[in-house]
């Protein structure tokens, strides 16, 4: 069974009303349980759990430290392109938004890379819109060849791709793929995404399955908070996570909590998710799942980020720009959304230390990405691609020159 | 004194270096523990800049580094990572960790055996992280492991010696040092493992996440020493029942 089939057996309205029907007794049962179920997750995200927030936060803190220690991983996004053929009514890159479009050239990418490396980043997230004629797999592969040896860990947040395309990018060194469903409410999804390839709800819903089959190391799930009832949407996301974890058991998972931010030409959020509610959601995820990575971006305010560190998150971005070339090349190009926490990465690293946590810059090594998940046998490859592969092996040293026998 | 391969170690407490709130805190805890062997995750170390913060805090003459392959999902990846670690950290000692399951981080016995065999041929001193499986321990001995590191409970759970019965069998049968790894959540767990006759224990989470890691490291040091001392002094046998005051077989003495 793939997730789409499981999804078809569910009913949005029934799930929504079951969440809102949870009582204090349900919440207490969930809190007392040592192995929490999806029903417990419903209780923890329900309005009935609000009075238990401090207790949830304390446990979330303890569980997170037990699993991840007193550490926060730092990463930063690098926007490669704002070209996009989709109309998404909440996004600054939406096709119908009359802005100047830009896709970074190799030289521009290297300038941005140099800036980010100088600031200490070793984990990076590549972001684009969806423009399948220009920003496609060959482009991504070229970018990976260009920057693979510059970072320990490279993730992508780009348009959903086919399984074999993920395979190509995995082989090219992509560590993780982030693809958010935005909302699991099928009709509402159609309204927010009226045009473009993204309007295909099911293709997007299938994406984590395709990533899983392609052997991607880590898959990031999430919803856009502000589109629909966040409790019901989060339940579906947790259901998706639970399904993925059982099926693709060798894969790691992360959850992000993007709240809608102002951007040029976009609509107002349909639902406002307050700070108290976002904390409840973060803690509920941790109590439900002790090993999922939880990520908080610079969409959130200084005040919120100052206090969120001990509540269960494991990963933070810092010093982010959400426009292509935003760091050096073209700081004034149009951004996807306004970031809220504008502090430098140095300040964020200090903030993490002030909270008694270690800021972790590197938690992966390229050496683990060089062996393929499902290597095609050499016999199956045509001579030309075999030659290309040899050239690639020769041209790209796997690690610094200090080490000689990497090919043993 | 504990001897692994050709190295003699005074301390029977090994430490993990992840999860600490800062490298300085980690260093203080390592020093307080008296440990001479600490694990370092290859994936956490920045081998390229040569200014790695973690390694900088471990530069003490008595501290030996034990690189681990955490992140590897199969033997092939682990063997590759091991070779990088050997070059970069200038040691042929290796804590072999292959846990393809990122949820409970449970070790893959098949890939671990495969990698041990291959790495032993390449001259590594291998300390594999394994489930408390006595047969696997014997198989690892056969292919040249330097020690075995069976788990007490899943990594980071602090649950103690959940695999007690199997640890006892492993300790009884082993021809290589047995280091109880993972799950040790308090000094009493460590003392218990040492009383059973384990050669050493490895602790990370319980120290790193303590409110005062340095004090906790010292507490573990004392527990490990006292457990070992008790083992060497010869613990009294545990009686299954109290000595009956009216023995059933007393009449035989009449």
Interface residues (C-beta under 8 A of the other chain):
Chain A: X65 X66 X67 X68 X69 X70 X71 X122 X152 X245 X249 X250 X251 X252 X291 X353 X356 X357 X358 X360 X361 X362 X363 X364 X365 X367 X368 X370 X371 X399 X400 X402 X403 X404 X405 X406 X408
Chain B: X18 X19 X20 X21 X22 X23 X42 X43 X44 X45 X46 X47 X48 X71 X72 X73 X74 X76 X77 X80 X81 X83 X84 X87 X88 X100 X101 X102 X103 X104 X156 X157 X158 X205 X208 X209
